[in-house]
């Protein structure tokens, strides 16, 4: 069988892992690399992935890569946590370029978290219709997936539920240490290293638009309707000053860890709870829950029988950190989906629309 021709879009934290997986995947062939920054232009894809040179160099010329007519594009561009339904027709947005690719007959896989569903968007039905029209025009498919959301918050939850009955509530947990993350500005936007302030009205929007899709996916999977979402938030103030290996400075008295839960309401009760505990260092919030010392993921089902799974990260042989393991697994989830997405019928597909896929 001929290999599927794939373009990688993005060579950042997740994109570098994606390049590694594409280059080693028996069913895929890397034919192009689209980058978002000038720093990567002209660099070999293999070098960026930490492997040998491939002859494929990074470019910012999207038109040239679309002209290659690849079978699929792995879309891992920089994401500002915007509502995709509000920028879908904005020239230069990742959504507009994604639509162009779908109209050109190029299948798309992406870990963008906002469009994992559509009902949580301001103009969700219009977004879905726009994507479906592009897919119909190009006879193409798009699948938004990843690890959280995309696996630990939804697909893995539903798979675990096949072993139990009488499910009344599902809960997922992410325990992550972001001390190795070098995107300091992003961490500061999350509040790390700043003095905690009362949450203003509308401050929950990034959580709703980021993870609300996962709640609707769970609702669709279990046959219920998510009627509303609520947010619980807690902050841990660092007692000491420190600077993370990634370059974030946290002064004493500023935010060193955050804990939040996005709750999906069904019939006036919480049916699904997505809980995140994020620490700027392993020493922060010692009384908050964790998995081991490096963190990981947890899935809990209130069911008969009750069921719980812990998935520790930062294990020997991996990246060495829970955060980077999560980035690597996010990339793997996307690349492993490529053959299945290409073979699927046209349209915007969730994990409920696709057969089971895995590593090769």
HELIX and SHEET records of a PDB file:
HELIX    1   1 UNK A   13  UNK A   24  1                                  12    
HELIX    2   2 UNK A   38  UNK A   40  5                                   3    
HELIX    3   3 UNK A   45  UNK A   48  1                                   4    
HELIX    4   4 UNK A   62  UNK A   67  1                                   6    
HELIX    5   5 UNK A   84  UNK A   87  1                                   4    
HELIX    6   6 UNK A   94  UNK A  103  1                                  10    
HELIX    7   7 UNK A  114  UNK A  116  5                                   3    
HELIX    8   8 UNK A  124  UNK A  138  1                                  15    
HELIX    9   9 UNK A  155  UNK A  161  1                                   7    
HELIX   10  10 UNK A  184  UNK A  189  1                                   6    
HELIX   11  11 UNK A  205  UNK A  222  1                                  18    
HELIX   12  12 UNK A  322  UNK A  343  1                                  22    
HELIX   13  13 UNK A  351  UNK A  353  5                                   3    
SHEET    1   A 7 UNK A  58  UNK A  59  0                                        
SHEET    2   A 7 UNK A  28  UNK A  34  1                                        
SHEET    3   A 7 UNK A   4  UNK A   9  1                                        
SHEET    4   A 7 UNK A  72  UNK A  75  1                                        
SHEET    5   A 7 UNK A 107  UNK A 110  1                                        
SHEET    6   A 7 UNK A 141  UNK A 144  1                                        
SHEET    7   A 7 UNK A 347  UNK A 349  1                                        
SHEET    1   B 6 UNK A 228  UNK A 237  0                                        
SHEET    2   B 6 UNK A 255  UNK A 266 -1                                        
SHEET    3   B 6 UNK A 269  UNK A 279 -1                                        
SHEET    4   B 6 UNK A 165  UNK A 177  1                                        
SHEET    5   B 6 UNK A 296  UNK A 304 -1                                        
SHEET    6   B 6 UNK A 307  UNK A 312 -1                                        
SHEET    1   C 2 UNK A 242  UNK A 243  0                                        
SHEET    2   C 2 UNK A 249  UNK A 250 -1                                        
END                                                                             
